[in-house]
Amino acid sequence: MTLAHSQGTTPPTWSVPGLTTTTTRILVVEDEQDIAGLIKHTLEREPDTVVTMVNSGDAALKAVAEQQPHLIVLDLNLPVLSGFEVCRILRSRPTTKQVPIIMLTARTTEVDRVSGLDLGADDYVTKPFSLRELAARVRAVLRRPQISPAQGPAATVYRGTHLTADFDAVAIHVAGQAVKLTRREFELLQCLVENRSRVLSRDRLLERVWGYDRSIETRSVDVHIGRLRAKLGTAGDQIETVVGLGYRFVDA
């Protein structure tokens, strides 16, 4: 296993919106100790950052229960519980469903990436990877505000024929039925609705929703759009594909 990294580069600077403590806590779940050690060393170059390492899925759940981290770097291929299962469990619990998760995977098939994103992962990195790139992704995810009913994005309510979206209350309904979205799907829908009738390119959506531009494949946008449309059912057609340009949300 080889990781690319640069010597002598300035470490990234990140901040956690709403963080009241002085220390950023990151949990690295990786059963290959040499890789985990390199990740820990890289991320702890940022001042006031503490990285905890565990090497199994069950140990990850225990560590989160003892002290909730601000972000989790989660390998998929773990003993006892897979990364997929750990992510599913964390997303099912009210106290951890909004904790950012970046998945590490040696799997390159689209179905694996889609599965992780569909479970609620915020990002994924394919092995072998650049430590500098991983740090940049951590920075991008951490600087994004956390979405919760108590502290959501700017107050916005959209009411259409089928879709009702209260972004301040983090409540989405289609034909009167509540729809459960992952955090990324929620933010993507909000971005589209707030810019309705405007065409947004994939790169623009990456920048606005993911927090950085050109750091991951634009295919990730297509995957999330597909999942979002499916969950919205009859309202899914309000997200239009503009061939060669991107996507736009239209009123209905």
KAVENMO-V95887 format. One record per backbone hydrogen bond with DSSP energy under -1.0 kcal/mol. NH is the residue of the N-H (numbers start at 1). CO is the residue of the C=O. If there is no record, write none. Layout:
NH_CO, NH_CO
This chain:
4_129, 19_16, 24_48, 26_50, 27_71, 28_52, 29_73, 30_54, 36_32, 37_33, 38_34, 39_35, 40_36, 41_37, 42_38, 43_39, 44_40, 45_42, 46_43, 50_24, 52_26, 54_28, 57_79, 60_56, 61_57, 62_58, 63_59, 64_60, 65_61, 66_62, 67_63, 70_25, 71_25, 72_100, 73_27, 74_102, 75_29, 76_104, 78_76, 81_79, 83_76, 86_82, 87_83, 88_84, 89_85, 90_86, 91_87, 92_88, 96_93, 97_93, 99_96, 102_72, 103_123, 104_74, 105_125, 113_109, 114_110, 115_111, 116_112, 117_113, 118_114, 119_115, 121_116, 122_101, 123_101, 125_103, 127_105, 131_4, 134_130, 135_131, 136_132, 137_133, 138_134, 139_135, 140_136, 141_137, 142_138, 143_139, 144_141, 158_165, 160_163, 164_173, 165_158, 166_171, 167_156, 171_166, 173_164, 174_177, 175_162, 177_174, 179_172, 186_182, 187_183, 188_184, 189_185, 190_186, 191_187, 192_188, 193_189, 194_190, 196_193, 197_249, 198_195, 200_247, 205_201, 206_202, 207_203, 208_204, 209_205, 210_206, 212_206, 220_217, 221_218, 222_218, 223_219, 224_220, 225_221, 226_222, 227_223, 228_224, 229_225, 230_226, 231_227, 232_228, 235_232, 236_233, 238_235, 239_236, 240_248, 242_246, 245_242, 246_242, 247_200, 248_240, 250_238
